[in-house]
């Protein structure tokens, strides 16, 4: 077959698989520069940090009382799910 040229831009209208769409859309929405850093680098480092935290959550001991109704980690989890769903939908609409 034809060898791929890494320096040729991607075809117009190309989209990632659905499970990467929220990351793709988030990176598209970031500004070019955030402080002194490139926007894409900040986004990629943010996703890497979130993935590391997500992997460490099972090892953290969160102490909540049985009658406690507000659990910050539950709220954070629901906000993350909402962000992923909303950014995926926006990614397919644009």
C-alpha positions in Angstrom: 0.0 0.0 0.0 0.8 3.7 0.0 3.1 4.8 2.8 1.6 7.3 5.2 3.1 10.8 5.2 3.2 12.1 8.8 3.5 15.7 7.6 0.3 15.8 5.6 -2.6 17.3 7.5 -5.5 15.1 8.5 -8.5 15.0 6.1 -11.2 17.5 6.6 -14.1 16.4 8.8 -12.2 13.5 10.5 -13.5 12.6 14.0 -12.3 10.3 16.7 -14.2 7.4 18.1 -17.1 8.2 20.5 -15.1 7.4 23.6 -12.4 10.0 22.7 -14.9 12.7 21.5 -15.1 14.6 24.8 -11.3 15.0 24.9 -11.2 16.0 21.2 -13.9 18.6 21.8 -12.3 19.9 24.9 -9.0 20.4 23.2 -10.7 22.2 20.3 -12.3 24.6 22.8 -9.1 25.5 24.6 -7.5 28.8 23.7 -4.1 28.8 21.9 -2.2 29.9 25.0 -3.0 29.6 28.7 -0.6 31.8 30.6 2.8 31.0 29.0 1.9 27.5 27.9 0.4 26.1 24.7 -3.3 25.3 25.2 -3.0 21.8 23.8 -0.2 21.0 26.2 -2.2 22.2 29.2 -5.2 20.1 28.0 -3.2 17.0 27.6 -1.5 17.4 31.0 -4.9 18.0 32.6 -6.3 14.8 31.1 -3.2 12.9 32.2 -3.5 14.2 35.8 -7.2 13.4 35.9 -6.4 9.8 34.7 -3.8 9.4 37.4 -6.2 10.6 40.1 -8.9 8.3 38.7 -6.5 5.4 39.0 -5.6 6.3 42.6 -9.2 6.8 43.9 -9.7 3.1 45.0 -6.7 3.4 47.3 -7.9 6.6 49.1 -10.0 6.1 52.2 -12.9 8.5 52.2 -14.6 8.6 55.6 -18.2 9.6 55.5 -20.8 9.1 58.1 -23.7 6.8 57.2 -26.2 9.6 57.8 -24.2 12.1 55.8 -26.1 13.1 52.6 -23.5 15.3 50.9 -20.6 13.3 49.6 -18.1 15.5 47.7 -16.7 12.5 45.7 -20.1 11.5 44.5 -20.8 15.0 43.3 -17.4 15.1 41.6 -18.1 11.8 39.9 -21.5 13.0 38.6 -20.0 16.3 37.4 -17.4 14.3 35.5 -20.0 12.1 33.9 -22.1 15.2 32.9 -19.0 16.9 31.4 -18.1 13.8 29.4 -21.7 13.4 28.1 -22.2 17.1 27.3 -18.8 17.4 25.5 -19.5 14.3 23.5 -22.9 15.6 22.4 -21.4 19.0 21.5 -18.6 17.2 19.5 -21.1 15.4 17.4 -23.3 18.5 16.8 -20.4 20.7 15.6 
